[in-house]
Amino acid sequence: MENKQYRTPEEVIMRLVGEDTLLLNTQTHQYYTLNRVGIKIIKLLTVNPSVDNVVDHIRMEYDTSEEQIRKDVEGLIIKLQKHKLLELI
C-alpha cells in the first residue's frame, strides 16, 4: 500500500465502549469494534498518509515483527474500507 491518506467518512461515528472503540456507519449500519491498537492505527492513518510510518510507530511501542504489523495494518484498512468505515481522500 502506497502513501495514501485516509479518513473516516462523515457518517461514521466513534464511541468508546469499555476499552474498545466502536465505529458505526449511520447510513449503512455497518460497524466494527477496534481495540486500542486498532484505533491508534486509524488515528495515525488519518494524520500521516504513510503506511510505512504507521508501521514504524506501532513497532516502536510493541514487540512484534514489522512483517506482522504491516499485515495487520493493511488487513485493517481493507476490512474498514469494505464496511465503509474508512475511505481514501
RAZIHU-V655905 format. One record per residue. RES is the residue in one letter. SS is DSSP state (helix for helix, strand for strand, loop for the rest). NEAR is the number of other ideal C-beta (glycine too) atoms within 12 Angstrom. D_CENTER is the distance of its C-alpha to the mean C-alpha in Angstrom with 1 decimal. Layout:
RES:SS:NEAR:D_CENTER, RES:SS:NEAR:D_CENTER
This chain:
M:loop:23:13.6, E:loop:12:15.2, N:loop:15:14.4, K:loop:21:12.8, Q:loop:21:11.5, Y:strand:32:8.9, R:strand:21:9.2, T:loop:29:9.1, P:loop:25:12.6, E:loop:12:15.5, E:loop:19:16.1, V:strand:31:12.9, I:strand:20:13.7, M:strand:27:12.0, R:strand:17:14.5, L:strand:15:15.0, V:strand:17:16.8, G:loop:11:18.4, E:loop:13:16.0, D:strand:18:13.0, T:strand:27:11.2, L:strand:23:11.8, L:strand:35:10.2, L:strand:24:13.3, N:strand:25:14.4, T:loop:19:17.9, Q:loop:15:19.4, T:loop:16:18.4, H:loop:15:18.1, Q:loop:23:15.1, Y:strand:25:13.0, Y:strand:32:10.5, T:strand:24:10.7, L:strand:32:8.2, N:loop:19:10.2, R:helix:18:10.4, V:helix:25:8.7, G:helix:30:5.5, I:helix:29:5.9, K:helix:25:7.1, I:helix:37:4.6, I:helix:33:3.1, K:helix:23:6.9, L:helix:30:7.9, L:helix:37:6.7, T:helix:26:8.5, V:helix:17:11.4, N:loop:23:11.8, P:loop:20:12.0, S:loop:21:12.4, V:helix:30:10.5, D:helix:22:13.6, N:helix:22:13.4, V:helix:36:9.9, V:helix:30:11.6, D:helix:18:14.7, H:helix:23:13.4, I:helix:33:12.0, R:helix:23:15.3, M:helix:15:17.4, E:helix:16:16.4, Y:loop:19:16.5, D:loop:10:19.3, T:loop:17:17.6, S:loop:13:18.4, E:helix:20:16.6, E:helix:12:16.9, Q:helix:17:15.2, I:helix:29:12.2, R:helix:24:12.0, K:helix:18:12.4, D:helix:27:9.7, V:helix:37:7.0, E:helix:23:8.8, G:helix:18:9.2, L:helix:35:5.8, I:helix:33:5.8, I:helix:18:9.3, K:helix:23:9.1, L:helix:34:7.2, Q:helix:27:9.5, K:helix:16:12.3, H:loop:25:12.1, K:loop:24:12.0, L:loop:38:9.1, L:loop:34:7.6, E:strand:23:10.4, L:strand:19:12.0, I:loop:14:14.3
